[in-house]
Each structure stands twice: as structure tokens, then as C-alpha cells.
Amino acid sequence: MSALRFSPVALRPPGLSSNHRSSAVSLPRRRPLSVSLASVSPETSTAPPQKPEIQLEFLGPKPGDAVNRATAISGEKLLRNIMLDNKIELYAAYGKVMNCGGGGSCGTCIVEVRARE
């Protein structure tokens, strides 16, 4: 069996001696420091940054299919809604029967995104 030994620990601030009997300790109060930084640059514009306009090309699954084009503001609409607004066919032959309403569960409106170089 093992034994544990506890040693006493002093919890007094180092400035107080053991002979000091006053229970009140006065510590200097510090004022809160608040800092605010501002920078004005003549080059900065007050207009919010514009989102880029993207040009989309929709290719059919077969090599001879027509190429549909659309233009949209980046990040403004879902790709599915851009296709619907431009009357571009979303679904293959059985797609309308299995339409999930854009939830992504039927897999008929899956697109492959290709970057043009």
C-alpha cells in the first residue's frame, strides 16, 4: 500500500508576511484600457464590391446536342434556377417522372462543372 503526503501551501500574496494580522488587503486599482483603431485611406471606395458576372454554357449529354448559354451574377441564384429561368431542359427522358423538386435525391439533374482554360 502506498501513502500520500500533503505539504502545506501558502496562499498569501508575496508582499504580506505571516506576522501581518490585517485581513483587508488593498491592491491598486487599474483603470480599464480601451483602444480604438481607425484608418482612413483615400484609395478606399465607399461602393460595395460588385459580384462578378458569370457566363454559363450548358452542354447536352451527347456530342451533337445544342449548347445553351446563360449569364448570371455569381452567388445570386442556384444553377437549377438559372436553368429554369432560361428555359433550359433540366431532365433526361425519365427525369420529369422522377422529379424530386431540386432536392438532389433523384440524381436526374446532376451537372458536371468544367472550367474553361
N, C-alpha and C positions, 0 to 999 in steps of 0.2 A: 504494500500500500504506500502511496506517496502522500507527502504532507505539503500544504501550501503555506507560505509565509507572506503576510501582508506587511508592508512598511508604511509608516505614516507619511502623508504628503501635505505640505503646507500650501494652502490656497490663498495666502495673503499676497497683496501686491508687494513687489520687492522694496518699495520705499518705506514700508511700515516695519517696525521692529516688534519683537514679541513682547517687549515691555510696554508698548503703547496700548492703553486701555480704552481709547475712544472708539466707539462703534461707528461713528459717522466719518466717512471718507469724502473729502472734497477733491474732485477731479476737475481740471479746467474744461470748460465747455467749448466745443468747437462750433463755429458757425458753418452751416451748410454752404458748400461751394457750388454755385450754378454757373455753367458755362454755355453760352450760345454762340454758334458759329454761323456766319452767313457770308456768302460770296456772290458778288455781282460781277458778271462778265459781260462786256459789250457784245461778244460774239454770240451769246445765247439768244435763241429765238423764243418769243412768247407763244408761238403757234405750236400745237401738239404735233408730234411726228406723224406723218402720213403713213398709213399701211400700204404696202406695195400691191400693185395690181398684178394679178397673175393671168396668164393665158393658158387655157386648158385645151388639150386635144384628146378626143375620145375615139379610140380605135376599136373596131369590131373584132370578134374572135377569129374571123377568117381573114387571110391576107388581102382579099379583094374588096372587103367591106369599106363603106364610105367613112371618111374621117369627119367627125363632128367637132366644131370648135366653140369655145365659150370663154368669156372674160369675167373675172370676179375679183373682188377685193379680198386679199389674203386674210383668213381667220374670221371672215364675216358670216359665211354660210357653210353648211355641211356640203360635201361633194355630192351627196344624193340629192339635196335640194337644188343645187346648181343644175344638175342634170334634168330634174323635173321642170324647172323654170325655163330651160332652153329646149324642152320637148325632145330630149334625147332618151332613147329606149333604155330602160334600166335592166330589163329581164330578158332571159333567153326564152325558148319555146314554152317551157312549163313554169316559168317564173311567176306569171300572174296568178296561177293556181296556188302556188306555194308561198305567196307574198306574205312576209311577216310584218310589213309596215315599217321597215327600216330598222328593226331591232337587231339585225345581224344574225339571227338564228337560222334562217333558211339557206343562206350562202349563195343565193342566186344573183345578188347584185355586188358580188365581190369584185374589186378592181385591183389591177396591178399598176403601181405608180412607177413610171420611168422618168428619169431625169434626162433632159436633153443636154448634150455637151457641146 
